[in-house]
Amino acid sequence: MGPVRAHLRIAIDGPAGSGKSTIGERLARRLGYSYVDTGAFYRALTVLALAHAVDPADGAALTRLAEGARIQVLPPTVADGRQYTVRLDGRDITGELRTPAVEANVSRVSAHPGVRQAIRGQQRALADERGVVMVGRDIGTVVLPDADLKIYLEVSVDERARRRHGDLAHQLGSQAPSYEQVRDELARRDALDAAQMRRADDAVVIHTDVMQADDVVAEILAMLGQDHERA
Ligand code: DC
C-alpha cells in the first residue's frame, strides 16, 4: 500500500451540462475540501480578452494575457447563491462569467495550447494547498494526472439538453430558448470542446442519465469510504 495522503485530490471530468459543478460542489462540501471549477479560469480569461478586444483566434495575444492575468477562484465572498467568487486582477467578476458573449467565445479562447499551459499552472497550484475536488474537461488526464480518484461523468446530449432547458424555462419563462436550440448549442459546445475532453484510462465512469446529483455524490463518497476515514 502506498503512502496515505492526508488530503485527497479528486478529479471530475465531463461534458457541458453533465452536472459536474453541482456534484463537485456538494462532494467538496461533504468532505470539507475546497471546490475548484476550472472552467471559471477560462471564462475569466475570456472576460479579459473581450474587455481588451483580443481576437479569440489570436493564440499568441491570448497566451500573453493568460500569463499576465491574476485569476483567483475563491470560496464565495457574497451570499447570493454563487458557488465561488472569481477575481480578475483583484476585481470581482463573478457576475460576468456566464454572459452570452463569454458563452460564445470561451471554447475558442480555451483551445490555444499556450493559454492552456499558462492556466494549468494556476490550477495545479490550488490543488497543492489542501484536499480538493477539481472539475473540468482535462483534470484527470492533464491537470492532475496523479489524482487520488478520477470520475468521468457520461450523459447523453438529449438528457443534458432536457435538464438545461428545464433550468432556463424556470429562470426565463417564455423568454427561454426552445429545447431544440438548447440541444443544438450543447452539441456545438461539445464539438468545440472535443479536443480538450479526455477520459483518463483509470477514471471511474458514472452514467448520470437516470441519476440525481445527490445519488452520484453518494456513490463517490461510497467509493472513497475507507480512504476518507483514514485521511
Ligand atoms: O465547464 P464550463 O462550461 O464552465 O467550461 C467553459 C469552457 O472552458 C468550455 O468551453 C471548456 C473550457 N474548459 C476547458 O477547456 N478545460 C477545462 N478543464 C475546463 C473548461
Residues whose N, C-alpha, C, O or C-beta is under 5 A from the ligand:
A	BS01	DC	A16 T38 G39 A40 Y42 V106 S107 S110 V135 G136 R137 D138 D193 Q196
